[in-house]
Amino acid sequence: MKLKELLKFLPNEAEVTFEIAEETYPIGILAKNILLIYPRAAEYEVTLIDAGISMCEGKDIPALCIEVSNGN
């Protein structure tokens, strides 16, 4: 699946950890800003989607990690 296809399913305000394999370090970013900052990544293949829940001050916080690769 291409990143642009995956982002259609995520809320714009979803906070994700995003990484382009072998190009960038993981960063925390809003889903709506990924293609603004990394427009070339739209056509990259999603290689990892990892979901979980973390806790902060007794509240459950959804966590989502997305990794993509340009195939090189």
Secondary structure, DSSP 8 states (H G I E B T S, - for coil): -BHHHHHTTS-TT-EEEEEETTT---EEEEHHHHHHH-GGGGGSEEEEEEEEEEEETTEEEEEEEEEEE---
